Amino acid sequence: MYITMRVNFKFKIFLTLIILFFSATLFAQSDKQSGGSRKIRNAEKVKEEQSKKQEKAIKEGKRKHNKLQSKEVRRRMKRNDRRYHHSDANDSRPNWLKRLFPKKRPSAN
């Protein structure tokens, strides 16, 4: 019983490897036959460059906007940016003590 299970398992692995090998070769051949792969890569590269330029422009705009502000405003913006900076959209919320007792902001008076 144990020997037949072991043989079946080895046979299944062998068949899976053969199928994966042939499917990979078929997909590789189909990519070479289509003439648009270079155009697609170039289009993706152009799109990536545009997104990089856009990010750079946004960063530059923020920097220029920051330079236009007064010294007090820049300090306040920097303090708030440090406090609320999230590197990832999936960051966890602050722990329950910080939510219950947040830091008091200075009054405007």
C-alpha positions as a Markdown table, in Angstrom:
| # | Residue | x | y | z |
|---|---|---|---|---|
| 1 | Met | 0.0 | 0.0 | 0.0 |
| 2 | Tyr | 2.7 | 2.5 | 1.0 |
| 3 | Ile | 4.8 | 1.6 | -2.1 |
| 4 | Thr | 1.9 | 2.3 | -4.5 |
| 5 | Met | 1.2 | 5.6 | -2.8 |
| 6 | Arg | 4.9 | 6.6 | -3.1 |
| 7 | Val | 5.0 | 5.6 | -6.8 |
| 8 | Asn | 1.8 | 7.5 | -7.6 |
| 9 | Phe | 3.2 | 10.6 | -5.8 |
| 10 | Lys | 6.4 | 10.4 | -7.8 |
| 11 | Phe | 4.5 | 9.8 | -11.0 |
| 12 | Lys | 2.3 | 12.9 | -10.4 |
| 13 | Ile | 5.3 | 15.0 | -9.7 |
| 14 | Phe | 7.0 | 13.8 | -12.9 |
| 15 | Leu | 3.9 | 14.5 | -15.0 |
| 16 | Thr | 3.5 | 18.0 | -13.5 |
| 17 | Leu | 7.1 | 18.9 | -14.3 |
| 18 | Ile | 6.7 | 17.7 | -17.9 |
| 19 | Ile | 3.5 | 19.6 | -18.3 |
| 20 | Leu | 5.1 | 22.8 | -16.9 |
| 21 | Phe | 8.1 | 22.4 | -19.1 |
| 22 | Phe | 6.1 | 22.1 | -22.3 |
| 23 | Ser | 3.6 | 24.9 | -21.4 |
| 24 | Ala | 6.5 | 27.2 | -20.7 |
| 25 | Thr | 8.1 | 26.5 | -24.1 |
| 26 | Leu | 4.8 | 27.0 | -25.9 |
| 27 | Phe | 4.3 | 30.4 | -24.2 |
| 28 | Ala | 7.8 | 31.4 | -25.0 |
| 29 | Gln | 7.3 | 30.6 | -28.7 |
| 30 | Ser | 4.0 | 32.5 | -28.9 |
| 31 | Asp | 5.7 | 35.6 | -27.5 |
| 32 | Lys | 8.4 | 35.5 | -30.1 |
| 33 | Gln | 5.9 | 35.0 | -33.0 |
| 34 | Ser | 3.9 | 38.1 | -32.1 |
| 35 | Gly | 5.5 | 41.1 | -33.6 |
| 36 | Gly | 4.2 | 43.6 | -31.1 |
| 37 | Ser | 6.3 | 42.6 | -28.1 |
| 38 | Arg | 8.9 | 45.3 | -28.7 |
| 39 | Lys | 6.3 | 47.9 | -29.2 |
| 40 | Ile | 4.5 | 46.8 | -26.0 |
| 41 | Arg | 7.8 | 47.0 | -24.1 |
| 42 | Asn | 8.5 | 50.5 | -25.5 |
| 43 | Ala | 5.0 | 51.6 | -24.6 |
| 44 | Glu | 5.4 | 50.3 | -21.0 |
| 45 | Lys | 8.8 | 52.1 | -20.8 |
| 46 | Val | 7.3 | 55.4 | -22.0 |
| 47 | Lys | 4.4 | 55.0 | -19.5 |
| 48 | Glu | 6.9 | 54.3 | -16.7 |
| 49 | Glu | 8.9 | 57.4 | -17.6 |
| 50 | Gln | 5.8 | 59.5 | -17.6 |
| 51 | Ser | 4.8 | 58.4 | -14.2 |
| 52 | Lys | 8.3 | 59.1 | -12.9 |
| 53 | Lys | 8.2 | 62.6 | -14.4 |
| 54 | Gln | 4.8 | 63.2 | -12.8 |
| 55 | Glu | 6.0 | 62.1 | -9.4 |
| 56 | Lys | 9.1 | 64.3 | -9.8 |
| 57 | Ala | 6.9 | 67.3 | -10.8 |
| 58 | Ile | 4.7 | 66.7 | -7.7 |
| 59 | Lys | 7.7 | 66.6 | -5.5 |
| 60 | Glu | 9.1 | 69.7 | -7.0 |
| 61 | Gly | 5.8 | 71.5 | -6.7 |
| 62 | Lys | 5.6 | 70.6 | -3.0 |
| 63 | Arg | 9.1 | 71.9 | -2.5 |
| 64 | Lys | 8.4 | 75.2 | -4.2 |
| 65 | His | 5.1 | 75.5 | -2.2 |
| 66 | Asn | 7.1 | 75.0 | 1.0 |
| 67 | Lys | 9.6 | 77.7 | 0.1 |
| 68 | Leu | 6.9 | 80.2 | -0.4 |
| 69 | Gln | 5.6 | 79.8 | 3.2 |
| 70 | Ser | 6.8 | 81.8 | 6.2 |
| 71 | Lys | 9.2 | 80.3 | 8.7 |
| 72 | Glu | 6.4 | 79.6 | 11.3 |
| 73 | Val | 4.2 | 77.9 | 8.7 |
| 74 | Arg | 7.1 | 75.8 | 7.5 |
| 75 | Arg | 7.8 | 74.7 | 11.1 |
| 76 | Arg | 4.2 | 73.8 | 11.7 |
| 77 | Met | 4.0 | 71.9 | 8.4 |
| 78 | Lys | 7.2 | 70.0 | 9.3 |
| 79 | Arg | 5.9 | 69.1 | 12.7 |
| 80 | Asn | 2.6 | 67.9 | 11.4 |
| 81 | Asp | 4.3 | 66.0 | 8.6 |
| 82 | Arg | 6.5 | 64.2 | 11.1 |
| 83 | Arg | 3.6 | 63.4 | 13.3 |
| 84 | Tyr | 1.2 | 62.1 | 10.6 |
| 85 | His | 3.6 | 60.7 | 8.0 |
| 86 | His | 2.6 | 57.3 | 6.8 |
| 87 | Ser | 4.9 | 55.5 | 4.4 |
| 88 | Asp | 2.3 | 52.9 | 3.5 |
| 89 | Ala | -1.5 | 53.1 | 3.0 |
| 90 | Asn | -1.9 | 50.0 | 5.1 |
| 91 | Asp | -0.2 | 51.4 | 8.2 |
| 92 | Ser | -1.9 | 50.5 | 11.5 |
| 93 | Arg | -3.7 | 53.1 | 13.5 |
| 94 | Pro | -1.9 | 54.6 | 16.5 |
| 95 | Asn | -2.5 | 52.5 | 19.7 |
| 96 | Trp | -5.5 | 53.0 | 21.8 |
| 97 | Leu | -3.7 | 55.2 | 24.4 |
| 98 | Lys | -2.6 | 57.7 | 21.8 |
| 99 | Arg | -6.1 | 57.8 | 20.3 |
| 100 | Leu | -7.7 | 58.4 | 23.7 |
| 101 | Phe | -5.1 | 61.0 | 24.7 |
| 102 | Pro | -3.8 | 62.8 | 21.6 |
| 103 | Lys | -1.1 | 65.4 | 21.9 |
| 104 | Lys | -2.6 | 68.9 | 22.5 |
| 105 | Arg | -1.9 | 71.4 | 19.8 |
| 106 | Pro | -0.8 | 74.9 | 20.7 |
| 107 | Ser | -3.6 | 77.4 | 20.8 |
| 108 | Ala | -3.8 | 80.1 | 18.2 |
| 109 | Asn | -3.9 | 82.9 | 20.8 |
